[in-house]
Amino acid sequence: MSEILYVQASPRKERSKSITVADAFIEAYRQDHPDDNVQQLDLFEADLPAFDGLIVEAKYSILHQQSATPAQKEAWQAIESVIDDFKSADIYVFALGMWNFGIPYRLKQYIDILVQPGYTFGYDPATGYSGLVTGKTAVIVFARGGEYSSEQTVALDHQKPYLEFILGFMGITDIHSVLVEPTLAGDEDQKKTVLDAALNRARELAQSF
């Protein structure tokens, strides 16, 4: 039995194209894997710890093997809890829109919590960086108002390349991406065609697991 972590990074809920497509993947996946467990994490509802001064102090105390205060230890335990939940999954499903050519700020906060030395990545002076979250698979649904796959616009895309890179940095290299673009251009028929194509791609992808 596999554990699936479904990360929703859109506050638009049922109006979100990325969530609509990711939901279709989850529904199709469950049909073939009814015993697998799906944990849903809505980043705009989750009580994520703020990576503030106390946590930064705790991080460097731990990194430098210095004595941490009780308050620092408690703060860092909240970070470790989020990381442990993330690493317990076998398959990750992400749903996110493009915000200012990048990712939503709540997803960036989540990533800043997760990407910690000794937990999700390691470093060796001789070999460099290595991901510690290995043997996992990720499915990412990217929704964008415009189209960012052409030679003229691909340089503006700091959403898809960044998330794929940061997952790979943590060791998750088996990544399957589904694009929903453009969601704002064209008439209603064209928008429906774009969404239908992404839904079909998500369902076909789910059947390959």
BELHU-V678303 format. One line per field, one symbol per residue. ss: DSSP state (A for helix, B for strand, O for the rest). psi: psi as a letter, one per 20 degrees, with the letter a starting at -180 (. if undefined). burial: # if it has 16 or more other ideal C-beta (glycine too) atoms within 10 Angstrom, else .. A space follows every 10 residues. Layout:
ss = ???
psi = ???
burial = ???
This chain:
ss = OOBBBBBBBO OOAAAOAAAA AAAAAAAAAA AAOOOOBBBB BBOOOOOOOO OOAAAAAAAA AAAOOOOOOA AAAAAAAAAA AAAAAAAOOO BBBBBBBOBO OBOOAAAAAA AAAAOOBOOO BBBBOOOBBB BOOOOOBBBB BBBOOOOOOO OOOAAAOOOA AAAAAAAAAO OOOBBBBBBB OOOOOOOAAA AAAAAAAAAA AAAAAAAOO
psi = pqppoooplp jiciiphghg ghhhggghgh himhiqpopp ooiihqmppp magghggggh gghjlrpqrh hgggghhhgh ggggggiiqh pppppqrpol jbqqhhhggg ghghnppigi qrpphhibqp qinrkrqppp oppphapkir hhihiiojfg hgghghghhi ininpoqppn qqihqrahgg hhggghghgg ggghghii.
burial = ...####### .....##### ######.##. ..#....#.. ###....##. ...##.###. ##.....#.. .#..##.##. .##..##.#. #########. .###.##### #.####..## #......... #.#..##### ####.###.. ......#.## .###.##.## ###.##.### ###....... #..##..##. ###.##..#
